[in-house]
């Protein structure tokens, strides 16, 4: 009996040693790896934007590692799918923080998703930067939040000002029935004269047949169209406009700047507002575009650059102030003035909002170009 008890104890000893070894390795891993979480729509309606932002963040992590910005620390980017839905964004954020041990977060690309995770990062004291959330109500939402995409207010002023300059008198408005679409239309209405709005049409994401909507636009005798649609939807809309031989001038938002849309019939009649990135000859921008294209075998799309900037700014802030705690990390971010990002020169305010210059763009010969004044 004694022999059997001793044998069992000694048999258990190797298992105990192995378990302890795993625990030690696990603890060591937590202390030597900085996890940056991405709350991003990798599937669903906004998947194009989420995947672009994720690729940008991945590239920032690679560059930060190559530049030894955090000596002694491995940097890891891990994305969780928010599917463009507030509830899924909450689950993704909790998973990254509680299980993935993320110390910094990039996300979400939608304003609704970002709003949903603000209470989580505030409670957990996790710095968060959004690559795209533009709802004006996010200004000052949390001391742990900032964004590298300007508020809808700025974009609406630019494209609304263009509509006023062109003196359009019957604008047909077409927009996705999402938080972003509704908010953007609301801002646009506040800029243009109320009498210049002809139609106000909301559509669901993924609509396949725009012909009834196009017929309504034709019957309204609209002299211009302003649409707020996601790239896949905008592509179908333009193709069907062309098939129906509607050649009205059009206005859009920065979501229009997707490589596939530049080749779509009628794209050269679209004018949209976009943050001004560095010129293609700028060494920072050129290096990003070249490296991104080489790594992912496609040119950067919408939010690829802001995904990169979100992650890189967080990494630099952590390198500078991480030892002082999360509040100090966000103080560093909000104090940045004329930061030279790949998406443009950025200055942050104490509400976490970013200032970037906006200009108008259009399409010529299948390429996006700045609109000549």
Secondary structure, DSSP 8 states (H G I E B T S, - for coil): -HHHHHHHHHHHHHHHHHHHHHHHHHHHHHHHEEEEEEEE-SSSTTHHHHHHHHHHHHHHHHHHHHTTTTTT-EEEEEEEE-TT-HHHHHHHHHIIIIIS--SEEEE-SSHHHHHHHHHHHHHHT-EEEESS---GGGTTS-TTEEESS--HHHHHHHHHHHHHHHT-SSEEEEEESSHHHHHHHHHHHTTS-GGGEEEEEEE-TT----HHHHHHHHHTT-SEEEEE--HHHHHHHHHHHHHTT----EEE-GGG--TTGGGSTTGGGEEEEEE----TTSHHHHHHHHHHHHHHSS---TTHHHHHHHHHHHHHHHHHHGGG-HHHHHHHHHT--SEEETTEEEEE-TTS-EE--EEEEEEETTEEEE---
